[in-house]
Amino acid sequence: MRIPPPHKDSLLGVLRSPVYLRWQAGLQVFWLIALIQAPLAVKGFDWEWMAPTLASIPVYLVCYTAVYTAPVARLPFHAGAISALGFVLWPVNPLALGYVVIGEVLLAYSNRLRVWLGGVAIATLVTLAWVPAFHVPPVHVLVVFGVGLAAGFSNYLYVRGGRRDAELRLSQSEVRRLATLAERERIGRDLHDLLGHTLSLITLKSELAKRLALADPPRAQQEMEEVERVARHTLAEVRSAVTGLRAGDLSSELVSARLMLESSGIAFVHEVPADFSLPEKIEAMLCLVLREAVTNIHRHSRATEARVVIARNGQEFSMRITDNGCGGLAAHGNGVSGMRERVRQIGGRLAIESPLRHGTALEIGVPIGEPRMERLA
């Protein structure tokens, strides 16, 4: 069964825990085998229990997947549906008890204590009613109540801790982003003051040299030499300031991208290796490319979702930027030429796929082996 991409407000979207999902999904395979194998060993094959059991499995898989990939606000509905499925199947298949327990345990992921405890209470009361109605062993009441509380409490603590970790990571990223923005604003103010003063000085001296060109040529030459000296000095200062302005990191740029896109209703997902580093000049250029691409998505794509996947394969770094918008990006428009030039400056390649009405995909590949790093140092 193909798992759909997680919604940004889903458990996977918030907690970023695909490993935990795979572990849970593996357990469900064994559980579904037992759901059929146990009654088969006790009762033998009979369509009276086999048909509803087989029919319940697709419903269960859809609801179980939705618990992790659909918005958390809908999680109680999907978890409750699993428990309800168990109660419906229980009269013909006693192993349906597992559906009931799984549903109330998953309910704890909602991170709402009253909803989870209320679900455990309702499941326990219904099980009590099922004891005389369908000759359910009374011990199953304790199973539903005890396992629902114990395993559910573990899930409740897990999701609370995961959300706190996610909020902490986000706050740290915000601090880095704000620090970067503050530095850029400072450099921008310095450039404004520097160029405003210097260009005014150069203008005055040039006008003076123009007036003295015929009346006093030696003085005019002296003024122009002064203009040249001021210009060279200013050029060095501007280069130094621009170097600081361009310095950036992809983590901060990704946070900025998320804020920009989500403010316009575009869901943003990114995948970044846990530990990677790039030469400063390469990273600065890639930040500018990412910023331009995100700006294009924001302004022109009419997308509802954008994704950035960053990976490192040996000595090559790759960054893939995609959206599900209108596509049709011109090969040399909307800042594409500037992106190509920046990627070319660091020895990389840029590939674009933008079929009309099928979104846009930008693939950037940059070699980052030792020779390239030495040339850029």
C-alpha positions as CSV (number, residue, x, y, z in Angstrom):
1,M,0.0,0.0,0.0
2,R,1.4,3.3,-1.1
3,I,1.5,5.9,1.8
4,P,0.4,9.4,0.6
5,P,2.7,12.3,1.4
6,P,2.0,13.6,4.9
7,H,0.1,16.7,5.5
8,K,2.1,19.5,7.1
9,D,-0.1,19.4,10.2
10,S,0.0,15.6,10.5
11,L,2.0,13.5,13.0
12,L,4.7,12.9,10.4
13,G,4.7,16.5,9.3
14,V,5.1,17.8,12.8
15,L,7.3,15.1,14.4
16,R,9.4,14.1,11.4
17,S,9.5,10.4,12.6
18,P,9.4,8.1,9.5
19,V,11.5,5.5,11.3
20,Y,9.0,5.2,14.1
21,L,6.2,4.9,11.5
22,R,8.1,2.0,9.7
23,W,8.5,0.2,13.1
24,Q,4.8,0.6,13.9
25,A,3.8,-0.5,10.4
26,G,5.9,-3.6,10.7
27,L,4.0,-4.6,13.9
28,Q,0.7,-4.1,12.0
29,V,1.8,-6.7,9.4
30,F,2.2,-9.4,12.2
31,W,-1.1,-8.3,13.8
32,L,-3.0,-8.6,10.6
33,I,-1.6,-12.1,10.0
34,A,-2.7,-13.1,13.6
35,L,-6.2,-11.6,12.9
36,I,-6.7,-14.3,10.3
37,Q,-4.4,-17.1,11.4
38,A,-5.7,-17.4,15.0
39,P,-9.4,-18.0,14.3
40,L,-8.4,-20.1,11.3
41,A,-6.6,-22.5,13.7
42,V,-9.4,-22.5,16.2
43,K,-12.6,-22.5,14.1
44,G,-11.3,-23.6,10.7
45,F,-12.2,-21.8,7.4
46,D,-15.6,-20.3,7.4
47,W,-16.9,-17.4,5.3
48,E,-19.1,-16.3,8.2
49,W,-16.0,-14.8,9.9
50,M,-13.5,-14.8,7.1
51,A,-15.5,-12.5,4.8
52,P,-16.0,-9.6,7.3
53,T,-12.4,-10.0,8.5
54,L,-11.0,-9.6,5.0
55,A,-13.4,-6.7,4.4
56,S,-12.2,-4.9,7.6
57,I,-8.5,-4.9,6.6
58,P,-8.6,-2.3,3.8
59,V,-10.8,0.0,6.1
60,Y,-8.3,-0.5,8.9
61,L,-5.2,0.3,6.7
62,V,-6.8,3.5,5.3
63,C,-7.7,4.7,8.8
64,Y,-4.3,3.6,10.3
65,T,-2.4,5.4,7.5
66,A,-4.5,8.6,8.0
67,V,-3.6,8.7,11.7
68,Y,0.0,9.5,10.6
69,T,-0.5,11.4,7.4
70,A,-3.8,13.3,7.8
71,P,-4.1,16.5,9.9
72,V,-3.9,15.9,13.6
73,A,-7.3,17.5,14.0
74,R,-8.9,14.5,12.2
75,L,-6.9,11.9,14.2
76,P,-9.6,11.2,16.8
77,F,-12.0,10.4,13.9
78,H,-9.6,7.9,12.3
79,A,-8.6,6.3,15.6
80,G,-12.2,6.1,16.8
81,A,-13.1,4.4,13.4
82,I,-10.5,1.7,14.1
83,S,-12.0,0.9,17.5
84,A,-15.5,1.0,16.1
85,L,-14.4,-1.5,13.4
86,G,-13.2,-3.8,16.2
87,F,-16.5,-3.8,18.0
88,V,-18.4,-4.5,14.8
89,L,-16.1,-7.5,13.9
90,W,-15.8,-8.8,17.5
91,P,-18.9,-11.0,17.5
92,V,-17.5,-13.1,14.6
93,N,-13.8,-12.8,15.3
94,P,-12.5,-12.5,18.9
95,L,-9.1,-11.2,17.6
96,A,-10.9,-8.0,16.7
97,L,-10.1,-7.0,20.2
98,G,-6.9,-5.8,18.7
99,Y,-8.6,-3.2,16.6
100,V,-10.3,-1.8,19.7
101,V,-7.0,-1.6,21.6
102,I,-5.0,-0.2,18.7
103,G,-7.7,2.5,18.1
104,E,-7.6,3.8,21.7
105,V,-3.8,3.7,21.8
106,L,-3.6,5.7,18.6
107,L,-6.1,8.2,20.1
108,A,-3.4,9.3,22.6
109,Y,-1.4,10.7,19.6
110,S,-4.0,13.5,19.4
111,N,-2.1,15.1,22.4
112,R,-5.5,15.9,24.0
113,L,-5.7,14.2,27.4
114,R,-9.5,14.4,27.7
115,V,-10.1,13.0,24.2
116,W,-7.8,10.0,24.8
117,L,-9.1,9.2,28.3
118,G,-12.7,9.7,27.1
119,G,-12.0,7.2,24.3
120,V,-10.6,4.6,26.8
121,A,-13.7,5.1,29.0
122,I,-16.1,4.6,26.1
123,A,-14.2,1.6,24.8
124,T,-14.3,0.0,28.3
125,L,-18.0,0.6,28.7
126,V,-18.8,-0.9,25.3
127,T,-16.7,-3.9,26.1
128,L,-18.7,-4.3,29.3
129,A,-21.8,-4.4,27.2
130,W,-20.3,-6.9,24.8
131,V,-19.6,-9.4,27.6
132,P,-23.2,-10.5,28.1
133,A,-24.3,-9.7,24.5
134,F,-21.7,-11.8,22.7
135,H,-20.2,-13.9,25.5
136,V,-17.0,-11.9,25.5
137,P,-14.6,-13.1,28.3
138,P,-14.7,-10.6,31.2
139,V,-10.9,-10.4,31.2
140,H,-11.1,-8.6,27.9
141,V,-12.6,-5.6,29.8
142,L,-9.3,-5.3,31.8
143,V,-7.3,-5.7,28.6
144,V,-9.1,-2.9,26.9
145,F,-8.9,-0.6,29.9
146,G,-5.3,-1.5,31.1
147,V,-3.6,-1.6,27.7
148,G,-5.5,1.5,26.5
149,L,-4.1,3.4,29.5
150,A,-0.6,2.0,29.6
151,A,0.3,2.0,25.9
152,G,-1.7,5.1,25.3
153,F,0.2,7.0,28.1
154,S,3.4,6.0,26.4
155,N,2.2,7.4,23.1
156,Y,0.9,10.5,24.8
157,L,4.3,11.2,26.4
158,Y,6.1,10.5,23.1
159,V,4.0,12.9,21.1
160,R,4.3,15.6,23.7
161,G,8.1,15.2,23.8
162,G,8.2,15.2,20.0
163,R,6.2,18.4,19.7
164,R,8.5,20.1,22.2
165,D,11.6,19.0,20.3
166,A,10.1,20.3,17.1
167,E,9.2,23.6,18.6
168,L,12.7,23.9,20.1
169,R,14.3,23.2,16.7
170,L,12.0,25.8,15.1
171,S,12.8,28.4,17.7
172,Q,16.6,27.8,17.3
173,S,16.2,28.1,13.5
174,E,14.2,31.3,14.0
175,V,17.0,32.8,16.2
176,R,19.6,32.0,13.5
177,R,17.4,33.4,10.8
178,L,16.8,36.6,12.7
179,A,20.5,37.0,13.5
180,T,21.2,36.6,9.8
181,L,18.6,39.2,8.9
182,A,19.9,41.6,11.4
183,E,23.4,41.3,10.0
184,R,22.2,41.8,6.5
185,E,20.3,44.9,7.5
186,R,23.4,46.2,9.2
187,I,25.4,45.6,6.1
188,G,22.7,47.2,4.0
189,R,22.8,50.3,6.1
190,D,26.6,50.4,5.9
191,L,26.5,50.2,2.2
192,H,23.9,52.9,2.0
193,D,26.0,55.3,4.1
194,L,29.2,54.3,2.4
195,L,28.0,54.7,-1.2
196,G,25.9,57.8,-0.4
197,H,28.8,59.7,0.9
198,T,31.4,58.4,-1.6
199,L,29.3,58.8,-4.7
200,S,28.5,62.4,-3.6
201,L,32.2,63.1,-3.2
202,I,33.1,61.5,-6.6
203,T,30.3,63.6,-8.3
204,L,31.6,66.8,-6.8
205,K,35.2,66.2,-7.7
206,S,34.3,65.1,-11.3
207,E,32.3,68.3,-11.8
208,L,35.2,70.3,-10.4
209,A,37.7,68.5,-12.8
210,K,35.4,69.2,-15.7
211,R,35.4,72.9,-15.0
212,L,39.2,73.0,-14.5
213,A,40.0,70.8,-17.6
214,L,40.7,73.9,-19.8
215,A,41.5,76.6,-17.2
216,D,43.9,74.6,-15.0
217,P,44.7,71.1,-16.5
218,P,47.3,70.1,-13.8
219,R,44.7,70.8,-11.1
220,A,42.0,68.9,-13.1
221,Q,44.4,65.9,-13.4
222,Q,45.0,66.1,-9.6
223,E,41.2,66.0,-9.0
224,M,40.7,63.0,-11.3
225,E,43.6,61.2,-9.5
226,E,41.8,61.9,-6.3
227,V,38.5,60.5,-7.8
228,E,40.4,57.4,-8.9
229,R,41.8,56.9,-5.4
230,V,38.5,57.3,-3.7
231,A,36.8,55.0,-6.2
232,R,39.4,52.2,-5.6
233,H,39.1,52.6,-1.9
234,T,35.3,52.4,-2.0
235,L,35.4,49.4,-4.3
236,A,37.5,47.5,-1.7
237,E,35.0,48.5,1.0
238,V,32.0,47.5,-1.1
239,R,33.6,44.1,-1.9
240,S,34.2,43.5,1.8
241,A,30.6,44.4,2.7
242,V,29.1,42.4,-0.1
243,T,31.1,39.3,1.0
244,G,29.4,39.6,4.4
245,L,26.0,40.3,2.8
246,R,26.2,37.1,0.7
247,A,27.4,34.9,3.6
248,G,24.5,32.7,4.7
249,D,23.5,29.2,5.5
250,L,20.9,27.0,3.9
251,S,19.2,26.2,7.2
252,S,18.3,29.9,7.7
253,E,17.3,30.2,4.1
254,L,14.9,27.2,4.4
255,V,13.3,28.8,7.5
256,S,12.8,32.0,5.5
257,A,11.4,30.0,2.6
258,R,8.9,28.3,4.9
259,L,7.7,31.6,6.4
260,M,7.3,33.2,2.9
261,L,5.4,30.3,1.3
262,E,3.2,29.4,4.3
263,S,2.2,33.0,4.6
264,S,0.7,32.7,1.1
265,G,-1.0,29.4,1.7
266,I,1.6,27.1,0.2
267,A,2.6,24.1,2.3
268,F,6.4,23.7,2.5
269,V,8.3,20.5,3.1
270,H,12.1,20.1,3.2
271,E,14.4,17.2,3.7
272,V,18.0,18.0,4.8
273,P,20.7,15.5,5.9
274,A,21.3,15.4,9.6
275,D,24.9,16.5,9.2
276,F,26.4,18.2,6.1
277,S,28.7,21.1,5.5
278,L,29.6,23.1,2.4
279,P,32.4,25.5,1.5
280,E,31.2,29.0,2.4
281,K,31.2,30.4,-1.2
282,I,29.2,27.5,-2.5
283,E,26.7,27.7,0.3
284,A,26.3,31.5,-0.2
285,M,25.5,31.0,-3.9
286,L,23.1,28.2,-3.2
287,C,21.3,30.3,-0.7
288,L,20.7,32.9,-3.4
289,V,19.5,30.3,-5.9
290,L,17.1,28.9,-3.3
291,R,15.8,32.3,-2.5
292,E,15.2,33.1,-6.2
293,A,13.4,29.8,-6.7
294,V,11.2,30.3,-3.7
295,T,10.4,33.8,-4.8
296,N,9.3,32.5,-8.2
297,I,7.1,29.9,-6.5
298,H,5.6,32.5,-4.3
299,R,4.9,35.0,-7.1
300,H,4.2,32.9,-10.2
301,S,3.5,29.2,-9.5
302,R,-0.1,29.2,-8.1
303,A,1.1,26.1,-6.2
304,T,-0.4,24.6,-3.0
305,E,2.8,22.7,-2.0
306,A,6.5,23.1,-2.5
307,R,9.3,20.8,-1.5
308,V,13.1,21.1,-1.2
309,V,15.2,18.0,-1.0
310,I,18.9,18.4,-0.1
311,A,21.3,15.4,-0.3
312,R,25.0,14.6,-0.6
313,N,26.2,11.7,-2.7
314,G,29.9,11.2,-2.1
315,Q,31.6,14.3,-3.6
316,E,28.5,15.8,-5.1
317,F,25.9,18.0,-3.5
318,S,22.3,18.1,-4.9
319,M,19.3,20.3,-4.2
320,R,16.0,19.6,-5.8
321,I,13.2,22.3,-5.6
322,T,9.7,21.3,-6.7
323,D,6.2,22.6,-6.7
324,N,2.8,21.4,-7.9
325,G,1.9,24.7,-9.5
326,C,1.0,25.8,-13.1
327,G,4.5,25.0,-14.6
328,G,5.5,26.6,-17.9
329,L,8.6,28.3,-16.4
330,A,10.5,30.0,-19.2
331,A,14.1,28.8,-19.7
332,H,15.5,32.3,-19.4
333,G,12.8,34.2,-17.5
334,N,11.8,34.8,-13.9
335,G,15.3,35.0,-12.7
336,V,16.3,31.6,-14.2
337,S,19.3,33.3,-16.0
338,G,20.6,34.6,-12.7
339,M,20.2,31.2,-11.1
340,R,22.1,29.5,-14.0
341,E,24.9,32.1,-13.7
342,R,25.3,31.6,-10.0
343,V,25.3,27.8,-10.3
344,R,27.8,28.0,-13.2
345,Q,30.1,30.2,-11.0
346,I,30.5,27.3,-8.5
347,G,31.0,24.7,-11.2
348,G,27.6,23.2,-10.9
349,R,24.7,22.3,-13.2
350,L,21.1,23.4,-13.2
351,A,18.3,21.3,-14.9
352,I,14.7,22.5,-15.2
353,E,11.5,20.6,-15.9
354,S,8.4,22.7,-16.1
355,P,5.6,21.1,-18.1
356,L,2.5,23.3,-18.4
357,R,0.0,22.7,-15.5
358,H,2.3,20.0,-14.0
359,G,4.5,22.0,-11.7
360,T,8.2,22.8,-11.8
361,A,11.3,21.0,-10.7
362,L,14.7,22.5,-10.4
363,E,17.7,20.1,-9.9
364,I,21.0,21.7,-8.8
365,G,24.1,19.5,-8.7
366,V,27.5,20.8,-7.4
367,P,30.7,18.9,-7.1
368,I,32.3,19.6,-3.7
369,G,35.4,17.5,-3.8
370,E,38.7,18.7,-2.4
371,P,40.0,20.2,-5.7
372,R,36.9,22.4,-6.0
373,M,37.1,23.5,-2.4
374,E,40.8,24.6,-2.9
375,R,40.0,26.6,-6.0
376,L,37.2,28.4,-4.2
377,A,39.2,29.0,-1.0
